[in-house]
Amino acid sequence: MSFDLPRNVILPVDEIDVRLDPGQHPFERDNAPAITENWRLETEAKPALFDGTVVLLSALAWRDNRLAGRCHAVKYSTFMLWRKNRQGTGAEHAYGHAMLVAGDNALVAIRMGSHTVMAGRVYFAAGSFEPIDFRDGRVDVDFNMIREVREETGLDLTGAARGKRHHALSTSTGTVLFRRYHVEEPADEIARRISAFVATEVEPEIEGPVIIRHATDLPEGLAPHMRPLVEWHFARSGEDP
């Protein structure tokens, strides 16, 4: 299966069948010394980094609105080396985005904190898939989305209305799976709640909320994959695909 899906186009996804392989990812197995050395350099620059567990893909394909793939648990240090030179590694990255839609149709994103790898970047609250996000070996993308939003913003999207389906955007840097989550409050109120939560954190992961009110309202630091998602949303206002 390897990696077989259209790139740089938003794809409808009705079924996600991405499985966790218990075997070691070949990239991690074959690059142990380089991973260790790179991690030493990374933590010298950003001591707050934590070598937790995330997953990397070894296969992903899209057919007939179905996304299927295989991934392996790896150390974050492995991921950090991989992201420096992705081409020809036999590995790719996938992650989820809860597209937070306020009652006034504005989008509420976040700006990452200065101590993080993605310092200053703006995107929807998110994180890599972790083993906890899998059920019977299969990724539960909505569980991942809700977990990450709660951890970063304090918001609980468990009861929020959801879009009818997921969508995917695959680029040279990874594949994002996203879904609209609708919250009744206006964007300013949601942003206030997020800011209040961040103020209570000893070492918050995010700097704070960022409101995007229309398709050309693109904030400084916006992650490259976000622009097509923002444009997609505002081109479909009033729809819930």
Secondary structure in CASP SS format (residue, H / E / C, confidence):
PFRMAT SS
TARGET T0000
AUTHOR 0000-0000-0000
METHOD secondary structure of the structure
MODEL  1
M C 1.00
S C 1.00
F E 1.00
D E 1.00
L C 1.00
P C 1.00
R C 1.00
N C 1.00
V C 1.00
I E 1.00
L E 1.00
P E 1.00
V E 1.00
D C 1.00
E E 1.00
I E 1.00
D E 1.00
V E 1.00
R E 1.00
L E 1.00
D E 1.00
P C 1.00
G C 1.00
Q C 1.00
H C 1.00
P H 1.00
F H 1.00
E H 1.00
R H 1.00
D H 1.00
N C 1.00
A H 1.00
P H 1.00
A H 1.00
I H 1.00
T H 1.00
E H 1.00
N H 1.00
W H 1.00
R H 1.00
L H 1.00
E H 1.00
T H 1.00
E H 1.00
A H 1.00
K C 1.00
P C 1.00
A C 1.00
L C 1.00
F C 1.00
D C 1.00
G C 1.00
T E 1.00
V E 1.00
V E 1.00
L E 1.00
L E 1.00
S E 1.00
A E 1.00
L E 1.00
A E 1.00
W E 1.00
R E 1.00
D C 1.00
N C 1.00
R E 1.00
L E 1.00
A E 1.00
G E 1.00
R E 1.00
C E 1.00
H E 1.00
A E 1.00
V E 1.00
K E 1.00
Y H 1.00
S H 1.00
T H 1.00
F H 1.00
M H 1.00
L H 1.00
W H 1.00
R C 1.00
K C 1.00
N C 1.00
R C 1.00
Q C 1.00
G C 1.00
T C 1.00
G C 1.00
A C 1.00
E E 1.00
H C 1.00
A E 1.00
Y E 1.00
G E 1.00
H E 1.00
A E 1.00
M E 1.00
L E 1.00
V E 1.00
A C 1.00
G C 1.00
D C 1.00
N C 1.00
A C 1.00
L E 1.00
V E 1.00
A E 1.00
I E 1.00
R E 1.00
M E 1.00
G C 1.00
S C 1.00
H C 1.00
T C 1.00
V C 1.00
M C 1.00
A C 1.00
G C 1.00
R C 1.00
V E 1.00
Y E 1.00
F C 1.00
A C 1.00
A C 1.00
G C 1.00
S E 1.00
F C 1.00
E C 1.00
P H 1.00
I H 1.00
D H 1.00
F E 1.00
R E 1.00
D C 1.00
G C 1.00
R E 1.00
V E 1.00
D C 1.00
V H 1.00
D H 1.00
F H 1.00
N H 1.00
M H 1.00
I H 1.00
R H 1.00
E H 1.00
V H 1.00
R H 1.00
E H 1.00
E H 1.00
T H 1.00
G C 1.00
L C 1.00
D C 1.00
L C 1.00
T C 1.00
G C 1.00
A C 1.00
A E 1.00
R E 1.00
G C 1.00
K C 1.00
R C 1.00
H E 1.00
H E 1.00
A E 1.00
L E 1.00
S E 1.00
T E 1.00
S C 1.00
T C 1.00
G E 1.00
T E 1.00
V E 1.00
L E 1.00
F E 1.00
R E 1.00
R E 1.00
Y E 1.00
H E 1.00
V C 1.00
E C 1.00
E C 1.00
P C 1.00
A H 1.00
D H 1.00
E H 1.00
I H 1.00
A H 1.00
R H 1.00
R H 1.00
I H 1.00
S H 1.00
A H 1.00
F H 1.00
V H 1.00
A H 1.00
T H 1.00
E C 1.00
V C 1.00
E C 1.00
P C 1.00
E C 1.00
I E 1.00
E E 1.00
G E 1.00
P E 1.00
V E 1.00
I E 1.00
I E 1.00
R C 1.00
H C 1.00
A C 1.00
T C 1.00
D C 1.00
L C 1.00
P C 1.00
E C 1.00
G C 1.00
L E 1.00
A C 1.00
P C 1.00
H C 1.00
M H 1.00
R H 1.00
P H 1.00
L H 1.00
V H 1.00
E H 1.00
W H 1.00
H H 1.00
F H 1.00
A H 1.00
R C 1.00
S C 1.00
G C 1.00
E C 1.00
D C 1.00
P C 1.00
END
